[in-house]
Amino acid sequence: MTFNDLGLSTELLRAVSEQGYSQPTPIQSQAIPVVLKGGDLLAGAQTGTGKTAGFTLPLLQNLCAAQPGRGKRSVRALVLTPTRELAAQVGESVRAYGKYLPLRSAVIFGGVSIRPQINILHKGIDILVATPGRLLDHVSQKTLDLSQVEILVLDEADRMLDMGFIRDIRKVLALLPEQRQNLLFSATFSNEIKQLADGLLNAPTLIEVARRNTAAETVNQSIHPVDKSRKRALLSHLISTNNWQQVLVFTRTKHGANRLSGQLAKDGISSAAIHGNKSQGARTKALADFKTGAVRVLVATDIAARGLDIEQLPQVVNFELPNVSEDYVHRIGRTGRAGREGQAVSLVSNDEQKLLKDIEKLLKRKLPKTTVKGFEPDSIKTAESLQVKSSHPAGKKPRRTRNHECAKSAGNRSEQRNRRYANK
Ligand code: AMP
């Protein structure tokens, strides 16, 4: 199937071909005809499947097909997203795909000044992409009218519920006209999502593609066992020897992200950290620098990385394994997008074996392990030296000391402390 077969207008086809897409992804070939017909949609699709174009393209076409008469523009399509980053990325897609259409769009989210947003809304826009909190701020300041919305999209609805937005969503729904088209995208179908969908959607078409745990299959995954204290050196070594130019690195904590980013800079590797304590401006700049190649390594926490969309990201590194196995799948989903090959490497220290086991259980397979020469963990070195020792004359014991164990358990304790206080 090609994009031409989907019934999209020439303006949209032109924009799509400029993006370099030759074939629709499965979610696109299934969702686009349904949305073009005006039906409601319940789609199980995670980030990386091409879902954004799956709703944006037909949404743009529907809006164009039924242009109201002259007069001030009003918001006719509303896309709600859980995070600012996702809102910005969806906004970018709307602009890119709609570049040959006479429609105006805007993105609004919190963490930045509200004034410029008020000015944009005042001028009149057709498509609004927003996070729920700031959207309601505008409604309460009467700078936004949602009474003319024809199409509502809830993107990453499961994340919105995870992040506690259900009450905000319900408030927004109450502000919309009853007659409208509803599209709900979610990576998972929990009972809460089903409940939300039941109350929101009208005889929806159900589409489900590439379930969360199978999307990981286009990603080449491997494990490097290493001592915790040598992870940073190993990371620098891997980046330099493999000449990786664009690497997304995950740490468990914000503090860890900052520290690692600083250390990499000392090794002469340009890097930026992105996490919840950074201002929106700093996050946007870090992401932009990473996309243009001005910064080679982006160090991120799980929450900050959610919804990050970076074209053809080739390399993800788990500097630390996540506490929640599902986050591993999310993390590596940043690479190997839309069928492209990607590589995910995890640096795993001894104290992370349990986390690794949990991840392997979720993936239902063992991940291949390779030690990097010069970075073998002490446990392996000790085993080797014990073997050598056994053929040596008695009296020369290997230097495996109690102190060493203490250092390890101290590491474990600080690790546990970090985990407890980690506010990702
Ligand atoms: P999404 O799931 O919407 O976040 O999209 C994931 C990535 O796939 C984005 O980087 C898109 O630019 C890219 N993409 C979307 N549709 C296609 C397509 N038909 N062919 C190739 N890449 C695509």
Boltz pocket constraint, residues with backbone or C-beta under 6 A from the ligand:
constraints:
  - pocket:
      binder: B
      contacts: [[A, 20], [A, 21], [A, 22], [A, 23], [A, 24], [A, 25], [A, 28], [A, 46], [A, 47], [A, 48], [A, 49], [A, 50], [A, 51], [A, 52], [A, 53], [A, 309], [A, 310], [A, 311], [A, 312], [A, 337], [A, 338]]
      max_distance: 6.0
